[in-house]
Amino acid sequence: MIKEIQAKTILSHSKHPDPWFGIQYTMNLYRGCQHQCIYCDSRSDCYQIENFNDTLIKVNALELLAKELPSKRMKGTIGTGSMNDPYAPVEKQYQLTRGALKLFLLYGFPVHVLTKSKLVMRDVDLLSEIERSTQALVSFTITTCDDDLGKKLEPGAALVSERLTAMKYLAERGVKVGVLLMPVLPFIEDNWENIRGIVELAHAHGAGYILAAFGMTQRKGSQEYYLRQLERLFPGIKEKHLRAFGNRYECTANEA
């Protein structure tokens, strides 16, 4: 279900850039995500999202952003995609991400887009302009070389092959692109054949960097959902997962 809501603020700020992504400001234009990845940490109870199957649209987000950006003394990198994908299918209609990019360009803010979508190609004009004036990074989550496996793990997202095509498209037009090799799911993706294949494909499609985390995390809410999906999609893996990790927060890769 898609619902429109009013947000009170749109940017959150940290004193120092995030060590993983270089992000100093975080922005979520939507709440909930249509990609419905089986491992998504945003399902965790701590985030208090009542129904993660719903997508909530912050319809006043651009109005808030236009007020908040001029007041920021630090022109730090703004990150999109921490709690949801900024290019989920709903973006085709609402175009909040495109509107935000226009404001970043106007006020001189760099951006780091985290996505699993090919829709990002639509905004190559704005991303190229931001890159020329400050910096625009687009990082594509790719954790498997196999489209069929990717569709099981990330049922609402673009195929892996489509993300690679989008990556090459942006790279050829001057946008810095890379791969988020995370999470690497234990007993499913943590083998050297898969990891080596991703590295080779990333290089062939213009990636300038890979940010990797070999394993996954689990918390109350996201863990229960993940285990149900393992039981449904990968017979026998749930039992292996529980024997190896139980309720531990960090679940490290086994073979990679």
C-alpha positions in Angstrom: 0.0 0.0 0.0 1.2 3.5 -0.8 0.4 6.3 1.7 1.2 10.0 1.6 2.5 11.5 4.9 3.9 14.9 6.1 7.4 14.8 7.5 8.7 17.2 10.2 12.4 17.2 9.0 14.2 15.6 6.1 17.9 15.7 6.9 19.8 14.1 9.8 23.3 15.2 10.5 26.4 13.7 12.0 29.5 15.6 13.2 31.9 13.4 11.1 31.4 11.6 7.7 30.3 8.0 8.0 33.4 5.8 7.7 31.8 3.4 5.2 30.1 5.8 2.8 31.5 9.2 3.5 28.0 10.5 4.3 27.5 13.5 6.6 23.8 14.1 6.0 21.2 11.3 5.7 18.0 11.8 3.8 15.1 9.4 3.4 12.3 10.7 1.1 10.3 7.5 1.6 9.6 5.2 4.5 9.3 1.5 3.8 10.7 0.0 0.5 9.1 -1.7 -2.5 12.2 -3.8 -3.2 11.4 -6.1 -0.2 14.8 -7.6 0.1 14.7 -10.6 2.4 17.7 -9.5 4.5 16.8 -5.8 5.0 17.8 -4.4 8.4 15.2 -1.7 8.1 12.6 -4.3 9.1 14.1 -4.3 12.5 11.7 -3.4 15.4 14.0 -0.6 16.5 13.0 1.5 13.5 9.3 1.3 14.4 8.0 0.9 10.9 4.5 -0.6 11.5 4.2 -2.4 8.1 7.3 -2.6 6.0 5.2 -3.7 3.0 3.7 -0.2 3.0 5.5 2.7 1.3 5.1 6.1 2.9 5.7 9.1 0.7 7.0 12.2 2.5 5.1 14.6 0.1 6.5 17.7 1.7 10.1 16.5 1.6 11.3 18.9 -1.2 9.7 21.9 0.6 11.5 20.9 3.8 14.8 20.3 1.9 14.6 23.7 0.3 14.4 25.2 3.7 17.0 23.1 5.4 19.8 23.1 2.9 20.6 26.9 2.9 21.0 26.7 6.7 23.7 24.1 6.6 27.2 25.6 7.1 29.0 22.3 6.2 28.6 21.2 2.6 29.0 17.5 3.5 27.9 14.6 1.4 24.2 13.8 1.5 23.4 10.1 1.4 20.2 8.6 -0.1 19.2 5.0 0.5 20.0 4.3 4.1 16.5 3.1 5.1 15.0 2.6 1.6 15.9 2.8 -2.0 15.6 6.3 -3.5 14.8 4.8 -6.9 12.2 2.2 -5.9 9.3 2.1 -8.4 7.3 4.7 -6.5 9.9 7.3 -7.5 8.7 7.1 -11.2 5.5 8.8 -10.1 6.6 11.1 -7.2 10.1 12.1 -8.5 11.2 13.2 -5.0 14.8 12.0 -5.6 15.0 13.9 -8.9 13.7 17.0 -7.1 16.2 16.5 -4.3 19.1 16.3 -6.8 18.1 19.6 -8.3 18.3 21.2 -4.9 21.7 19.6 -4.2 22.9 21.1 -7.4 21.4 24.5 -6.6 23.0 24.7 -3.1 26.3 22.9 -4.0 26.0 19.7 -2.0 27.8 16.4 -3.0 25.7 13.3 -3.0 26.1 9.5 -2.6 23.3 7.5 -4.0 22.8 3.9 -2.7 20.5 1.9 -5.0 19.5 -1.4 -6.5 17.5 0.3 -9.3 18.1 1.0 -13.0 15.8 4.1 -12.7 18.9 6.1 -11.6 19.8 6.3 -15.3 16.9 8.8 -15.7 18.8 11.4 -13.6 22.2 11.1 -15.3 21.8 14.8 -16.4 21.7 16.0 -12.8 24.2 13.6 -11.5 26.7 14.6 -14.2 26.2 18.3 -13.3 26.7 17.6 -9.6 29.8 15.6 -10.3 31.2 18.5 -12.3 30.6 21.0 -9.5 31.2 18.9 -6.4 30.9 15.1 -6.4 28.3 12.5 -7.3 28.8 8.9 -6.3 26.3 6.1 -7.3 26.8 2.8 -5.5 24.9 -0.2 -6.7 24.2 -3.1 -4.3 25.4 -6.3 -6.1 25.9 -9.4 -4.0 25.4 -12.1 -6.6 26.3 -12.6 -10.3 23.1 -14.6 -10.8 19.8 -12.9 -11.9 17.7 -15.8 -10.6 19.3 -15.8 -7.2 19.1 -12.0 -7.1 15.4 -12.1 -7.8 14.8 -14.4 -4.8 16.8 -12.2 -2.4 15.6 -8.8 -3.7 12.2 -9.6 -5.4 11.2 -6.0 -6.1 14.6 -4.7 -7.3 16.1 -4.5 -10.7 17.8 -7.6 -12.0 21.6 -7.7 -11.3 22.3 -7.5 -15.0 20.1 -4.4 -15.3 22.1 -2.7 -12.4 25.3 -3.5 -14.2 24.0 -1.9 -17.4 22.9 1.1 -15.4 26.4 1.3 -13.8 28.1 1.3 -17.2 25.7 3.9 -18.6 26.5 6.3 -15.7 30.2 5.7 -15.8 30.3 6.4 -19.6 28.7 9.8 -18.8 31.1 10.9 -16.2 29.4 9.8 -13.0 31.5 8.0 -10.4 30.1 4.5 -9.8 30.9 1.6 -7.6 29.6 -1.6 -6.0 28.2 -2.3 -2.5 29.2 -5.9 -2.0 27.0 -6.2 1.1 25.5 -8.1 2.7 27.2 -11.3 1.6 24.7 -13.9 2.9 26.2 -16.9 4.7 25.7 -20.3 3.0 24.2 -18.6 0.0 26.6 -16.0 -1.5 29.9 -16.5 0.5 31.9 -18.5 -2.0 34.9 -17.3 -4.0 33.3 -18.1 -7.4 30.6 -15.6 -6.6 32.9 -12.9 -5.1 35.4 -13.2 -7.9 32.6 -12.9 -10.5 31.2 -9.8 -8.9 34.7 -8.1 -8.9 35.2 -9.0 -12.6 31.8 -7.7 -13.6 32.2 -4.5 -11.6 35.5 -3.8 -13.3 34.0 -4.5 -16.8 31.1 -2.1 -16.2 33.1 0.9 -15.0 33.1 0.6 -11.2 35.8 2.6 -9.6 35.5 1.1 -6.1 33.9 -1.8 -4.2 32.7 -1.4 -0.6 32.5 -4.9 0.9 31.1 -6.4 4.1 31.4 -10.2 4.2 28.4 -11.3 6.2 25.1 -9.8 7.4 23.4 -8.5 10.5 20.2 -9.6 12.2 18.0 -7.9 14.8 14.6 -8.5 16.2 12.1 -8.1 13.5 14.4 -8.5 10.5 15.8 -11.8 11.8 12.4 -13.4 12.1 11.5 -12.3 8.5 14.8 -13.5 7.1 14.5 -17.0 8.7 11.0 -17.4 7.3 12.3 -16.5 3.8 15.2 -19.0 4.2 12.7 -21.7 5.1 10.6 -20.9 2.0 13.3 -20.3 -0.5 16.4 -22.3 0.6 15.5 -25.6 2.2 18.1 -26.6 4.9 19.8 -23.2 5.1 17.7 -21.9 8.0 19.0 -24.8 10.2 22.6 -24.1 9.2 22.1 -20.4 9.9 20.7 -21.0 13.4 23.4 -23.5 14.3 26.1 -21.1 13.2 24.8 -17.8 14.6 21.8 -18.2 16.8 20.6 -14.8 17.8 24.0 -13.1 17.3 23.9 -9.6 15.7 26.8 -10.2 13.3 26.7 -13.2 11.0 30.0 -13.5 9.3 30.6 -15.1 5.9 31.9 -18.6 6.1 33.9 -19.3 2.9 34.7 -15.8 1.5 
